[in-house]
Amino acid sequence: MAKEEKKLVIDVDAVIEKYNKANPDARQLNRKELAEKLDVNPQLLSDWKRGKTPNIIPRLQTLMELGGCGLNDFVKELQDI
């Protein structure tokens, strides 16, 4: 029996809110600026929020669960390996 895949969303607004709280004296981040920093179309952020996430997200979650680690523990730049 195939494992049921979870429906995931990427809550970009949570990221924006956390950034803005951590940087109260900086210019407040918004979706358009976040999209620019990620080098993506702002529409993509809306898609993520509605659950249209890349297939890699569930696999990354599984890796984190299996390894008991965070994303930064295993996602590295090629030159760092």
JOCORTA-V947171 format. One record per residue. N is the residue number from 1. RES is the residue in three letters. NEAR is the number of other C-alpha atoms within 8 Angstrom. Layout:
n;res;near
N;RES;NEAR
N;RES;NEAR
//
This chain:
n;res;near
1;MET;2
2;ALA;3
3;LYS;4
4;GLU;4
5;GLU;5
6;LYS;5
7;LYS;5
8;LEU;8
9;VAL;10
10;ILE;8
11;ASP;8
12;VAL;10
13;ASP;7
14;ALA;7
15;VAL;8
16;ILE;12
17;GLU;8
18;LYS;8
19;TYR;9
20;ASN;11
21;LYS;7
22;ALA;6
23;ASN;8
24;PRO;8
25;ASP;4
26;ALA;6
27;ARG;5
28;GLN;7
29;LEU;9
30;ASN;7
31;ARG;11
32;LYS;7
33;GLU;8
34;LEU;10
35;ALA;12
36;GLU;10
37;LYS;7
38;LEU;6
39;ASP;6
40;VAL;8
41;ASN;8
42;PRO;10
43;GLN;6
44;LEU;8
45;LEU;11
46;SER;8
47;ASP;10
48;TRP;13
49;LYS;11
50;ARG;7
51;GLY;10
52;LYS;8
53;THR;10
54;PRO;5
55;ASN;6
56;ILE;6
57;ILE;9
58;PRO;10
59;ARG;8
60;LEU;9
61;GLN;8
62;THR;8
63;LEU;8
64;MET;11
65;GLU;8
66;LEU;7
67;GLY;6
68;GLY;6
69;CYS;8
70;GLY;7
71;LEU;8
72;ASN;6
73;ASP;7
74;PHE;6
75;VAL;6
76;LYS;8
77;GLU;6
78;LEU;5
79;GLN;4
80;ASP;5
81;ILE;5
//
